[in-house]
């Protein structure tokens, strides 16, 4: 029989609040089963879930944002030149 962890044990392992673990279990974001009105998390399923999350995080690291950042430009008084915010505040 597999070991079932309490929400308190999982909260300590993941360094989260118990309420967060319960909410994630209720939302189906954490592999959990309700036994006798209390949530229990099978240890082997939790470890598998954690490995999947870890792999997804590793894949996301280093990806560039899809949309480039475009700075607004401003006309400065009587000058006909156009300046970006970066140009205006570069010496501050």
N, C-alpha and C positions, 0 to 999 in steps of 0.2 A: 504494500500500500504506500502511495506517495505521501510525502509530508505536506500538511496544510499549514500555511502561515497565517497568523492573525494580522489584522490591519495595523496593529501597533508594531509588530515585528517588521512588516514591510515598510512602514513609515520610517522606522529607525534605519533600515537598510538604505532607503532612497533619500534619507534626510529631508522628508516632507512631513507635513502635519497629517494626523490621522484623518481629519476631515477631508483633506485633499485625496487621500487614498480611497476613502468611501465614495466620494463624488466621482472619481475616475472609474471605480467599479460599477457604480450605478449607470454611468454613461456608456459602459462597455469599452472604455479606453484601456482598461487593465484586465487581464485574464483572472476572473474571480467567480466564485460560486457562493450562493447564499445558503447557509445551513443553519437551521433553527433561528432564523431572523438575524444572523450575523454573517458578515462577509468573511470568506476564507479564500486564500490565494494558494493554489498548488505551486510548490516550489519549482518543480521542473518547468511548468508553463511560464512562471515569472522569469526564470533564467533565459528561456527561449525568447520571450517578449523583450527582455533587456538586450539580448544579442541583436535582435532585429532593429531595435531603436538605435543601438550603437552603430550598426552598419549603415543605417539611413543617415545618421549624423555625419559619419565619415564621408559618405557620398556627397553630402551637401557642402562640406568644407571646401573652400577654394572656388566655388562657382561664382561667376560674376553676375551682378544683377542684370536682368533682361533689358531694362530701359535705361538709356544714358541720362546723365544729369545735365540739364541745360540751364545755364545761368542767365538771368534776365539782364538786359542792358539798359542803361539810363543815359539820357541827355543831360549834360551838366550846364545849366544856365546858358550863357552866351556862346559857349563852345559848340562847335559843330561836330566834335568827336563824340563817339559813343563809348561808354565805359561799363564794365561789368562790376558787380559788387566786389569781386575779388580785387580788381584794379583800384577801386575807391578806398578800400580798407587795408591794402597791403602794407602800408607804412605804420599802422597803429600797433 
